[in-house]
Amino acid sequence: MTTVTIFGVAGLPEITPGADLGALILDAAGKQGQPLVDGDVVVVTSKVVSKAEGRTLELGEVEPSQFAREWSRRWGKDPAVTEVVLREATRVVRQLGPVLITETRHGLVCANSGVDQSSSGAPGRVVLLPDDPDASARTIRAAFCAAGIDAAVIVSDTFGRAWREGQIDVAIGIAGMQPIHSYIGQHDPHGHQFQVQALCTADEIAGAAELVKGNLSRVPVAVVRGLRWERDDTATIAPVLRDQVRDLFR
């Protein structure tokens, strides 16, 4: 492997509930003259997955709890949004000023349970994370396989990082490929045996894909081509999620 190519898939329509994302991606990639091929990794922003699966909520229909009202009043937040964040969380990991770091039922630790108001499709609407991002990725991959294309799929979302400023896209769901490439037990050219080196290929791909997507481009899908990856039709994102007993920040 000497060259990896990354390109965005443009021309997708506004995604509505019930949309067949796999078919839409295949069609849009073909129309722009870059049809999907075997070995591609297709990175899909979680927001369009959520929209297709009906994972949106109108804030006007949300009745905030007393805690949500009091906390929001203190920090100048929308109590309806706060209520949704709390409903989507299994627990609050950290609360510092107006920032809520929560753990979702998926096992993801992130700001505001991944609840997002941007590009939601309408004022007063929020987008929630997909119910099962791995299953979402498998559904999209199945559409590619039905068209005769063996492409892996990553569902990505934007997360902060414990040690660094700024956000990056990470993988929250995966289908068709192993998310981690381990060097443990192998030796470098000088004879050193790796003890802990295991790269999260899925996160690296998701972060690279964001370079051609962006938040304002209306390009929610990117294709990474030329990268060798380990095929695994049973893969999930679970190995990426660090257990709480080994997590220094929880």
Number of C-alpha atoms within 10 A of each C-alpha: 6 5 7 10 11 20 19 24 27 18 16 16 10 11 19 15 14 10 17 16 21 19 14 17 25 18 16 18 21 13 13 12 8 14 15 22 14 14 17 21 30 30 30 31 27 27 26 25 28 23 22 20 20 18 17 22 18 14 18 9 10 13 13 19 14 11 13 21 17 14 17 19 12 11 11 10 15 15 22 21 24 22 20 21 23 23 12 20 22 15 15 18 15 16 11 7 9 11 11 18 19 24 23 22 14 20 16 19 23 21 22 21 27 25 21 18 17 14 15 18 15 10 11 14 19 20 23 24 24 25 15 13 24 21 16 25 27 23 17 25 26 20 20 22 15 11 13 11 18 20 25 30 28 34 31 30 22 19 18 15 10 8 5 7 8 7 12 18 22 24 29 30 28 29 30 23 21 21 28 18 14 15 15 12 12 12 12 10 6 6 8 10 14 14 12 10 13 12 14 17 18 28 21 16 24 27 20 19 28 26 15 18 21 15 14 9 10 16 19 26 26 27 27 21 19 16 15 11 18 12 16 13 14 11 17 21 20 16 12 17 13 13 11 10 8 8 9 8 9 11
